[in-house]
């Protein structure tokens, strides 16, 4: 496998870009989980005629 030699500035920029994208995805995933958890707590499951035993 051939290594592509890049200037250190480009390597640092790409590394920051990758870290930023991964961090954004992680924050968004945690945010979505918190939103669904908050919604679930706010509206408890209904026990009504829709449930069958």
C-alpha positions in Angstrom: 0.0 0.0 0.0 1.5 3.3 -1.1 1.5 6.1 1.5 0.4 9.5 0.2 2.6 12.2 1.7 0.7 15.3 2.6 1.9 18.5 4.3 1.4 18.6 8.0 -1.1 21.4 7.7 -3.3 19.4 5.5 -3.1 16.4 7.8 -4.1 18.5 10.8 -7.0 20.0 8.9 -8.3 16.6 7.8 -7.9 15.3 11.3 -9.8 18.3 12.7 -12.5 17.8 10.1 -13.0 14.1 10.8 -13.1 14.8 14.6 -15.6 17.6 14.1 -17.9 15.4 12.0 -17.7 12.5 14.4 -18.3 14.8 17.4 -21.3 16.3 15.7 -22.8 12.9 14.9 -22.2 11.8 18.5 -23.8 14.9 20.0 -26.8 14.6 17.6 -27.3 10.9 18.5 -27.2 11.7 22.3 -29.5 14.7 21.7 -32.0 12.4 19.9 -31.9 9.8 22.6 -32.5 12.5 25.3 -35.4 13.9 23.3 -37.1 10.5 23.0 -36.5 9.7 26.7 -37.9 13.1 27.7 -41.0 12.5 25.5 -41.5 9.0 26.9 -41.4 10.3 30.5 -43.7 13.3 29.7 -46.4 11.0 28.2 -46.6 7.7 30.2 -47.9 4.7 28.3 -51.7 4.5 28.3 -53.4 1.5 29.7 -56.6 1.4 27.7 -58.8 -0.7 25.5 -56.0 -0.8 22.9 -54.1 -3.3 25.0 -55.2 -6.9 24.7 -54.3 -9.8 27.1 
